[in-house]
Amino acid sequence: MLRNLWQKLIGPIDGPLMGFTALLLLVALIAVASASPERMTAQLVNLAVALAVMRVVAQIPPQRLMHLALPIYVVGILLLVAVALFGDVSKGARRWLNLGFMRIQPSELMKIAMPLMLAWYFQKHESMLRLKDYVVATLILLVPVALIIRQPDLGTSVLVLAAGFYVIFLAGLPWKVIIGLAASAGAAAPFAWNMLHDYQRQRIFTLLDPEKDPLGKGFHIIQSTIAIGSGGILGKGWGQGTQAQLEFIPERHTDFIFAVYSEEFGLLGNLVLLLLYALLIGRGLLIAAKAATLFARLLAGAITLIFFTYAFVNMGMVSGILPVVGVPLPLISYGGTALVTLCLGIGILMSIHKNRMLVQK
C-alpha cells in the first residue's frame, strides 16, 4: 500500500531532473533570504505554487499537450492584443492586464505557448518539410514577438524569440538559411537601431561606457561588477556582502540577484551554480533526445535551451557584457510569474520523459 502511494506521488517525477531543480531552488532560497529576507514568506508561497504546477503538468501526456498547443497560442495572442488595447501602464510600459481579481502578464505565457505551437506545427508537417513551412513558422513566431516589443518589453521578447527559434532550428532549418538570416540581420542593424526606444539605445551606450553616467544609467552595471569582483575566490560569506547589505545593488532580489550571490559565495559558488545549470540543461537535452515523437523532441529541446538563454542573458547583463534587459536568473530570482513558468517547463520535460516509450497514434 505504501509503495503504491509512493508511486502515485512521484510517478511522473524524473529523479535527476527533480534533484538538479531542487538544488537550484535551495540556492534560490539562500540567495533571497540574504538579498531580501522580508520577501521570504512570499517566495515560499511562489515556490509552493510553482511546484504544484510542475507536479500537475508532469502528469499531462505530450499527446494532450499537442492538442492544447493551438488553443493556448490563440489565447496568448488575444491576451497580448488585449494588453495593447486595455493594459495597465507601469513605468512607461504597458505589460499587465487587470482582470479585476488579479493582474496577469500575458507575455510570460508565450514563453511556453510559442514552443508548444511551433512544435505542433512541425509535427503536423513532419512527413514533408519544405522551405515554406519554415517561413510560416517564422511568421507564427514574429506575431507575438512584435506585440511584446510594442509594450515595450525587450527582455521577454528576446526570450520568446529564442524559444521559437530553437524549435525552428531543431526542426532542421538549413544552415545556408541561418547564415542568410544572420547576414540580413547585420544589414538591417542600422534600421533596427532607429526603431529602438531611447531607453534601449541608452542601455547599449551604458554597456559600452558605464562610467559616463556612474550615478544614473551606469549605476546598475558598476555596482554589480564591483560586487562580483569583491567576492573573490571564496566570497564574503552568506549575509556578509557589503554591496548587497548596504543596498548599493538595485533590484538585488530579482534581476541582479546573481551579483548578491557572487559577492557572498565567490568564484567557487559561481562554479557550483554553473555546474547545476549545466546538469539541468544536460538532463533536459537527454530527455529531448529520447523523446517518442518529433513534437516532444522539439518541445523538450526548446524548453531546455530556454534555461540556457535565461542564465546566459542574466549573468551576461549582471557581469557587464550584455545590455540590461530585465531577464531574471532562472529558478533563483525572486518572483512568482517567471518561477511558475519555468517550473511548468520542467513539468513538461518530466511528462515527455515519462512517456518516452509511447508511440503516437
N, C-alpha and C positions, 0 to 999 in steps of 0.2 A: 504493500500500500504506500509506504513512504517513498519507495523507489518510483512508483508511478506518479506520485505527487511531484517529486523532484524533476522527473522528465517533463511533466506539464509546465513546470516553472521555467526550466532552462532549455526546453526542446528546441526553439528556433535560435537560441543564442550560440554564436560561434565563439568558442573559448578564447583563442588567441586574439581575435579582434576585440572582444569584450575586455580582455586583460589589458591590452595597449590603451584602449579608450579609458578604462578605469584609472590607469596610472596618470594619463594626461588630465583627467578630471580632478585627481588628487592634487596634482601640481597646480591646477587652477584654483582650488580652494585655498591652498597655501599662499598663492600669489595675491588673491583677492583679499584674504584676511590681513595681509600686510599693507596692501595698497589702499584699501578702503574697508576697514573692519565693520563699520556701521552698515554696510551693504551685505554682510554675510548671510543674514536671515533671508533676504530677498533672493540671493544667489542660490541658496539651498532649495528654495521653492522652485526657482527656474530649473535647477538640476533635476528635481523630482518630476516635474512636468516633462522635461526632455527625455528622461529615462523611460517614463511611461509611454511616451510617443514612440520611442525606439522599440520598446517591447511589443506594442500593438502592431507596428508596421512590419516587424520581423516575422509576423505570422501571416501576412498577406502574400499569397503566391505571386511570382512575377507575371504569370498569365493574367491575373486580376489587375495588377498594376498597369499592364499594357492596355487593358480595356479602359482604364481610367485616364490614360495619358491625354487623349484629345479633350475630354471634358475639363480636366484640370487646366490645360493650356488655355482653352477658350475662356474659362472663368478668370484666369490670371490676366488675360488681355483686357477683359471687360473691367476688371478692378483697376488696372492701370489707366484706362480711359476715364474711369470714374474719379481717380485721383487727379488727373489733369483738369477735370471739369469742376470737381467739388472738394478736392483735398484740402486739408489744413496746411497753412503756411507756417513754417517754423524756421527761424534763422535764414530766411531768404530762399528756402526750398519748399516745394510742395510735394511731400513724400508720403504723408499719412492720410488715411481715410477714417473719418469718425463715423462709427456705426451706432452711436448713441450709448450703448452699454460698454463699448471698448473701442480702442483705436488700433488699426492694423496697418502694416507696411507691405502692400501687395508685391513690391519688387522682390521681397525675400522669397515669396512663393515661387518666383520664376527661376530661382537657383536650382530648384528640383524639377519644376514643371518643364523647363527647357530641355534638359537631357532626356526626360521621360518622353516628351513629344517627338524629338528627333530620333530617338531610339525606336519608337513606334513607327515612325515614317520609314526608316531604313529597313525595318523588319518587314513591312508591307511590300517593299520593292526589292527584297533580298535576291530574288531569282534573276533579275536583270537590272543592275545598277548602271545608269548612264550619267553623262555629264549633266544633263538637265535635272536629274534628281538632286545633285549637289547644289545646283542653282536654286531649286525650290527650297531645299533645306536651309540655304543661306538666307533666303527671304523670310522663312519662318523664324529664323534667329534674329534678324535685324529689326523686325517689327517691335518686339518688346524692348530691345536694347535702345531703340530710338525714343520710345516712350519714357524709359528710365533716365536717359541722358537729359531729356527735356525738363526733368523735375527741378533742378539738376541733381544727379547722384552718380558721380563718376566712379566711385568705388564699387557700388553694386552693379553698375553697367559693365564694368570690367569683368567682374565675376560671372555674370550671366553670359557675356560674350565668350569667356573662356570655357564655360560649361558646354555651350553649344558647339564651339569649335572643336573641343575634344571629341565629341560624338562624331562630327563630320570627318575629322582626321582618322579616327579609329575605324570608321566605315570604309576607309580605303581611298580617301581623296588623293589623287595623283600628286607626286612631288612637283612636277612641272607646273601644276596649277598653284600649288602653295608658293613656289618661287615667283610665279607671275603675280600672285596677290601681294606678296611682300614687296615686289618692285613697284606695283601700283600704289601701295600704301605709302612707300617712300616718296613717290612722285606727288602724291596728294597731300603730303605733310604740310606744305605752306598754306593750302586751302583749309586744312583741318585746324591749323593754328588760328586762323582768322575766325573760325567758328567757336573757339573756346571762350568761356566766360572770363571776365577779368581776373576773378579769384583763382581760376585754374591756371591761367598764364603766370600769375604771381607765384603759385606753388612751384612751378618749374624754375622761375628765376631764383626763388628761395633755395631750391635744391642745389643750384649751381653756385650760389654765394649766400649762405645763410647769415654771414656776418654783416651783410649790407643793412639788415634791419634786425639787430640782435634782440631788441626788446619787443618786437612786433611779429612780423611774419616768420622770422627765423628762430623765434624763441623755442618752439617745439623741438626742432631738429637739434639745436645747440644743446639744450638741456638733456635730451635723450641720449645723445652721443657722449656727453660728459658722464652720465650715469653708467652707460655700458662700459666705457673706458675705466672708470674708477672702481668697477667691480674686480678688476684684476683676474687672477687665476682662480682663486677660491671664493671670491666675493666677500662682502662685509658681514654677512650673516642675516638670518631672517629678521625683518623688522628694524634692521640697522642701517639701511640705505639712506644717506642724508638727502639725496636729491628727491627721493620719494617722500620721506617723512617730513621734510621741510617744505613740501608741496611746490618744488621747482618744476616738477614734471606735470604738464597739463594732461588731462584725460588719462591719468595714471592707472585707473582701474579698468579702462576699456581699450582704446586703440593703442595706447603706449604702455600697456602692462608688461611688455617684453623688456622695456628699459628698467622697470622696477625689479623684475626677476633677474636680469643680468647684473644689476648692481649688487643684489643680495647674495647671488649664488655663483657669480663669476663665469669664467670661461668653462670650467668643469660642469657647472649647472646647465650652461647652454648646450654643451655636447650631449648631456643626458637628454635634454629636451629634443634636440635634433635626432637623436637615436630613436626616441619614442615615435616621433613623426615618421621617420624612415620605416620603422617596423609596421606602423599603422598603414602607411601607403603600400608597402610591400605586400602585406596581407590582403589589402584590397585588390591589388593587381593580380595576385594569385587567384582570388575568388573570381575575378573577371575572366582570367584565362581558362578556368574550369567550368564556366557557366554553360548552361544547356542550350541556349538559343542566342541568336545574334542580338536580339533585343536586350537580353540580360547581360551579354558581354559588353555592349556599348554603354549601357546604363551604369554598370559597375565600374567600368574603366573611367567614365566621365566623372562620376561621384568621387572616386578615389583621387583623381588628378585635381579636383577642386580643392581638396585638403592641401595638396602641394601648393596650389595657387594662393590660397589664403595665407599659408605660412610664409611663402616666399615674398609676397607683396607686403605683408605686415612687418616682417623682420627687415625687409629692404627699406621701407619708409622710416622705421624707427632708427635704423642704422645710418640713415642719410644717403643711401644710394638710389632711392626711388622717391618720387614726389609723395607728399602726404595726401592720401586719397580716402581715408576713413574706412579701412578694412581691419576688422578685429583679428586677433590671434586665435586660430581655430581651437575651440574647446577650452581656451584659457581665459580670454577676456570676459569681463562681467557683462551680463545682458541675457535676456531671455529669447529674443527672436532668433538671433544667429545660432544660439546653442540648440534650440529646438530644431532648427533647420538642419544643422549638422548631424544631430543625433537621429533625425529622420532618415538622413542619408545613410548612416551606419545601419539603421534598421533595414533599409532596402538591401544593403550588402549582405546582411545576415539572412534575409529571405532568399536571395539569389544563391547563397552558399547552401542553404537547407534544401533547395530544390534543384541542385546542380545536376542530379542524375535523371531528372524528369525530362521527357521528350514532349515538346509542344504538339498538340493535335490540331 
